[in-house]
Amino acid sequence: MMKSTDSLKDIDQLRVAYKKDGYAVIKYDNGPVHSYPYDSPWLTDVEFDKIYDSIRSNTLVDRTRCYSLYLLMDQIKEVPGDILEVGTWRGGTAGMFTQLVPSKTVYMADTFEGVVKSSKWEHYKDKAHADTSEQLVVKFLKDDLGVSNFKILKGVFPEDTGNEVVDKKLAFVYLDVDVYRSTKDAFNFVWGSVSHHGIVAFDDYGMISACSGIKKFVDEIRNDKDKIFIQNLNGQAYIIKK
């Protein structure tokens, strides 16, 4: 049934009001909803809650996506190789990785000057998310979290810093760079280093209004014979190496 303009405005107002209290008002189906997931394990998992509270002020990745990353860390513990994050911002998600998998080195690639390689058709432009610094991230990881199993790769990845990981095996790669070309260049550079059963996570696959370039790239490669593709309805997508 078609909603009136006034009804849609009411829904938009509800969306804004409830967002402040941690709720999301979304359209779940184009007809009556018969069932949906009532449980929110990301709110009741005590161990996750402790980890998330330690990093939430330093990440733009919401609780549900962080919970998925938290679960993935358990899956890749025994996969050979280290962890690479491209697009670190203020170090929140990398801080979670360092705590959960202390036996692996977390390589953190970022320009610390914002987005690079954006195209005219994309929402995010160069220099977006530049409100960070290498010093801020190091202080957060060392002083606030007390971790040391990380290495920062400052510069454009892979052109400036790819040589730091070119000979490394990778168990997990997290790409959160918001735009098509940066994602494509990073993925193509590291895919050969990803271990069998290793995972590449794309943070913004489902964020089409803001990061349509991520879906565009992933859809180009998702059916390759050496890849298993999984879409998570929280907005992320994962490619597992066969």
C-alpha positions in Angstrom: 0.0 0.0 0.0 1.3 3.4 -1.0 2.1 5.7 2.0 1.1 9.3 1.9 3.7 12.0 1.8 2.7 13.0 5.4 3.2 9.4 6.5 6.6 9.2 5.0 7.5 12.5 6.7 6.4 11.0 10.0 8.6 8.0 9.4 11.6 10.3 8.7 11.0 12.2 11.9 10.8 8.9 13.8 14.0 7.8 12.2 15.8 10.9 13.4 14.3 10.8 16.9 15.0 7.2 17.6 18.5 7.2 16.1 19.7 9.3 19.1 18.7 6.4 21.4 20.3 3.6 19.4 17.4 2.5 17.3 17.1 2.3 13.6 13.8 2.7 11.7 14.2 0.8 8.4 11.9 -0.6 5.7 12.2 -4.4 6.2 9.9 -5.7 3.4 7.5 -4.5 0.7 4.7 -6.3 2.4 3.6 -7.5 5.9 6.5 -8.6 8.0 5.9 -12.1 9.3 9.2 -12.6 11.2 12.5 -10.8 11.8 15.5 -11.3 14.1 14.3 -10.2 17.6 17.6 -10.9 19.4 20.5 -8.5 19.4 23.6 -10.5 20.5 25.8 -7.4 20.0 24.0 -5.9 23.0 24.2 -9.0 25.3 27.7 -10.4 24.6 29.7 -9.4 27.6 33.2 -9.9 26.2 32.3 -8.0 23.0 30.8 -5.2 25.0 34.0 -4.7 26.9 36.1 -4.7 23.7 33.7 -2.4 21.9 33.5 0.1 24.7 37.3 0.4 24.6 37.3 1.4 20.9 34.0 2.9 20.0 35.2 6.5 20.4 37.8 5.9 17.8 35.7 4.4 15.0 32.8 5.2 12.7 32.0 1.6 12.3 28.8 0.9 14.2 28.2 -1.7 16.9 26.6 -4.3 14.6 29.4 -4.2 12.0 32.0 -4.3 14.8 30.3 -7.4 16.2 30.6 -9.1 12.9 34.3 -8.3 12.8 34.6 -9.5 16.4 33.2 -12.9 15.3 35.4 -13.1 12.3 38.5 -12.7 14.4 37.7 -16.0 16.1 37.4 -17.6 12.6 40.8 -16.5 11.4 42.9 -17.2 14.5 44.3 -20.4 13.0 44.6 -19.2 9.4 48.2 -18.5 8.6 49.2 -14.9 8.2 48.8 -11.4 9.8 46.0 -8.8 9.5 46.0 -5.8 7.2 43.6 -2.9 7.6 43.4 -0.3 4.8 41.6 2.8 6.0 42.3 3.1 9.7 41.0 6.6 10.5 41.5 6.8 14.4 42.4 3.2 15.0 39.2 1.8 16.5 38.7 -1.4 14.5 42.4 -2.1 14.4 42.4 -1.7 18.1 39.8 -4.4 18.3 41.9 -6.7 16.1 45.0 -6.2 18.2 43.2 -7.2 21.4 41.4 -10.2 19.9 44.3 -11.8 18.0 47.5 -10.8 19.9 49.5 -13.5 18.1 49.2 -11.6 14.8 50.6 -8.3 13.7 48.0 -5.8 12.6 49.3 -3.6 9.7 47.4 -0.3 9.6 47.5 1.5 6.2 46.2 5.1 6.1 47.2 8.4 4.5 46.1 10.2 7.7 45.1 12.9 5.3 41.7 11.6 4.3 40.2 9.8 1.3 42.2 9.4 -1.9 41.5 8.4 -5.5 37.8 9.4 -5.4 35.9 9.8 -8.7 33.5 12.6 -9.6 30.5 10.3 -9.3 31.2 9.3 -5.7 29.8 10.8 -2.6 33.1 10.9 -0.7 35.8 13.2 -2.1 39.5 13.4 -1.5 40.5 14.6 2.0 37.2 13.3 3.6 37.8 11.8 7.0 41.1 13.7 7.4 40.4 14.4 11.1 43.0 12.0 12.4 46.7 11.6 12.7 49.4 9.0 13.1 50.2 10.3 16.5 46.6 10.1 17.7 46.4 6.5 16.6 49.7 5.5 18.2 48.7 7.1 21.5 45.3 5.4 21.5 46.8 1.9 20.8 49.8 2.2 23.1 48.5 4.3 26.0 44.7 3.6 26.0 44.6 0.0 24.9 48.1 -1.1 26.0 48.8 -3.1 22.8 52.0 -3.3 20.7 51.3 -5.9 18.0 50.7 -3.3 15.3 52.6 -1.5 12.6 51.4 1.7 11.0 51.9 2.2 7.2 51.5 5.9 6.5 50.9 6.9 2.9 48.8 5.8 0.0 48.3 2.1 -0.2 49.7 0.2 -2.1 51.8 2.8 -3.9 53.7 4.2 -0.9 53.5 1.4 1.6 52.6 -1.9 -0.1 56.2 -3.0 0.0 55.8 -3.4 3.8 53.4 -6.4 3.3 54.3 -7.6 -0.2 56.1 -10.7 1.3 53.6 -11.3 4.1 50.9 -13.9 4.3 47.6 -12.4 5.3 44.8 -14.2 7.2 42.4 -11.2 7.2 42.2 -8.0 5.2 39.8 -5.2 6.1 39.1 -2.6 3.4 37.4 0.6 4.6 38.4 3.3 2.1 35.0 4.4 0.9 35.7 4.7 -2.8 36.0 2.5 -5.8 39.6 2.9 -7.0 41.2 2.8 -3.6 39.4 -0.4 -2.9 40.2 -2.0 -6.2 43.9 -1.1 -6.0 44.3 -2.4 -2.5 42.4 -5.6 -3.2 44.3 -6.4 -6.3 47.6 -5.8 -4.6 46.9 -8.1 -1.6 44.8 -10.9 -3.0 47.8 -13.0 -3.9 49.0 -12.8 -0.3 45.8 -13.9 1.3 46.0 -17.4 2.7 43.5 -20.1 1.7 40.4 -19.7 3.9 41.6 -16.1 4.6 39.0 -13.4 4.5 38.8 -10.0 2.9 36.1 -7.8 4.5 34.6 -4.8 2.7 33.0 -2.4 5.2 30.7 -0.4 3.0 29.3 -2.8 0.4 25.7 -2.2 1.4 26.1 1.6 2.0 25.1 2.3 -1.5 24.0 5.9 -1.1 27.4 7.0 0.3 29.8 4.3 -1.0 28.4 2.9 -4.2 31.9 2.3 -5.6 32.5 -0.5 -3.1 29.5 -2.5 -4.3 30.5 -1.7 -7.9 34.0 -3.3 -7.4 32.9 -6.3 -5.3 30.2 -7.2 -7.8 32.9 -7.2 -10.5 34.8 -10.0 -8.7 32.3 -11.8 -6.5 31.8 -14.7 -8.9 35.4 -15.5 -9.6 36.3 -19.2 -9.2 38.7 -18.7 -6.4 36.3 -16.7 -4.2 33.3 -17.3 -1.9 31.2 -14.2 -1.6 29.0 -13.4 1.4 26.8 -10.3 1.9 26.0 -9.3 5.5 22.8 -7.3 5.9 24.6 -5.0 8.3 26.3 -3.4 5.2 29.5 -5.4 5.0 30.5 -8.1 2.5 33.2 -10.8 2.8 35.2 -12.7 0.2 36.8 -15.9 1.4 39.7 -17.4 -0.5 39.0 -21.0 -1.6 
